[in-house]
Amino acid sequence: MFEIIETYQLGTAAISVLVAVLASYAALHVSAQMVDSRGIRRKLWLFSGSLVMAIGIWSMHIIGMMAVHLGIPVEYNPWLLSVSFGAAWLGALIAFWVVSVSSSLHGLRLLSAGVCMGSAIAAMHYIGMEAMERTIITYNVPLLLLSILVSIGASILALRCFYVFPAWPDSKKKYALKAASAVLLGAAISGTHYIGLSAARFRIYADSPASGEVTSLTMAVIIGLLVFLIQGVFILVAFYDRRVVSQAVKLTDNEQRYQSLIAHSVDAIFTLDLQGKFRRMNQIGVEWSGLSLSQWTLKSWEQLFHGDTVDLTVKHFRQVVTEERAVNFNTAITAKGRALHLNVTLIPLYLDGKLDGVQGIARDISEQVVGEQQLQQAAYHDLLTGLPNRRSFVHHLKEKFQRSDEGYALLFLDLNRFKVINDSIGHTVGDQLLEAAAGRLKNKVGDAGFLARLGGDEFTIFLPDYISKERLESQVEHLLEAFSTPFFIDGYTLSTSASVGIALAPQDGRDPDTLIKHADLAMYESKKRGPNSVTFFHPQLAEASQFLLQKELDLQLGIDREEFFLEYQPRIGCHHRRIAGVEALVSWKKSDGTIVPPGQFIPLSEETGQIIPLGAFVLDQACRQAKQWQENGTPILVSVNLSARQFQSVELVPYIKALLERYKLPPSLLELEVTESMTMNCTDHSIQMLHQLRALGVSLSMDDFGTGYSSLSHLKDFPIQRLKLDRTFVQGVHENSKTEKITQAIIALGRYLDLEVTGEGAETEEQVAYLEAHHCSDIQGFYFSKALSVEELEERYLSRMAFSGESK
């Protein structure tokens, strides 16, 4: 027996270190699959990872032994080699299991696993050393222990890497650190091997024959092929498995996202089979419909959709199945007892390249549909009354005239006194009156005609079954009964009537526009005739309308050019025959010099509304002139007539107040005249208006008293200071005994109520004498003077006669 001094082949040693590094990398890579796996896959990867680690450690040891040159052929005992490999595998298996059984890796578990792995590596190494035949090996104990400690330390590091790296996201940094860890672990395993070799002393028997066992060359070839083949296979399998797992994770993530999208979508998402049966419905669809998924699968198209929506939906579904392209359409279902309007998109679904079903997305557009219906309602219906508007009415007429232009009657109806009520009480009450009137008309018309509100207080009724004028007159009479009783609105009792114009087709028009225009002209003719009048259109109305339009244009032109001027008719006191006041009267001097008296343009201005600017002009000029006379030292009371439109306007009081302030005119020098008929339109409002005017300090007089209602309650409630006896009584005192007695009674009534009484229209000495004899306050008429210009009045009265001193 003699001792052998070993030498090393550096190339082979380097290869052994490289094998250790590759084996470490392969083991880390394969073991990562175990962390990401569950169930049977986890067990398979635990088995495979430990096997790769064992192969790496064992192959490194064998190749490392091949790097040792002992000077003699080295033979190995195959059974001991197998035992050494088994030790490495068992140790790696136990170590990996210890590390992977829990989600946390505390120090004791890591130490236990590292000791197990390190001991297995050491056992593999030293059992493998013992497999050498015809050799006696002794060890340096300190170096032997050092090799074991290095083995355990390397194992702890490897297991720590095994636990940490799989949790890292894929990146260049991860792979770089994994490679560095593999180099470190491979170097540590190689260090264990070569420290162990350094601790060994080899002795052989000089005469020991070769046993014919496995030679080192054969072992090198076998081990090299085995190592690279097995590790390569495991790496490829691990790589493929990781790809599969990654794809599975992505599929799982996508499925979860898809399910989350379906579950939290604000739209109903569903799938159908190729026969149209529901396979699936998300939660929002269940909530909309009140049907569970199981109920959805049992529902047929006919149970969900009704009428035309069934055919439409089935048509689009079949289009998707046959043409294999998406469609979008609107439909509606009945859900929870109400119509649910939906915008539906149907998309073909494919499985393995074949059409498998239909994906559906349904969006609730009920609010949108309701909004569109409201817009349609607003476009074709009056917002206040809910009746069809002008656009709807004309559209209806056009449809009728496209079929035929004969046998139709069109009624144009206008509410009388509506503007007075609207201006005096306010638009709120006016709107309520229109609503109430529309309701009554709707009940009267029923299904016999088409009722619409054209605007303002104008309504139209289209009667498609006109037979005769007699029957039509009966229908109109029935219609006007809607205004036979007052309207009770917001504490007011309001009475109104209607004026009706009628145009017939085809004689009065063969198209909607002409028929409406002619019925409108007939209605205006009815308004002239009085409440509840009915007028059939005739050609002369069109001619009169053209004439009236020209007069209206002339009147407006006269206002714009300021062609109007004031004259003043004096009132003479009965006791002293001196001037007691004047009444302002407006006249029109046209551009050609023609003088138009008030009676020819005042009614027209009332009808057209031009009385408002004209009346404002009269008030302004009268106040300006009254102030001028005051400044000249001849203050005199000026009376101004108010029109019905002016009196009912809410702007009247503020306007008069502004005039008094502008001209600094004492209110006692202004008197406003109203008529009984003006105050009867709305008694409560009239009383309120009169008190507001009186509060300004101006005087009030009742003009044309005796020709209207002559209500004693008016004299009691109205804050007036003067009665103006109508000229018909003054001029008839000597012609009719009853007239004389009525005149005498009115004068006496005024005196008992402490009211001034003015006799109007006195033209003869006998009339003047009668009024003076019965103690009338003052007299106004042609007997004393006609209306005079400012210059004439100043010359004849203000400069020659002393003022009576009784300005009111």
Disulfide bonds with the S-S distance in Angstrom:
none
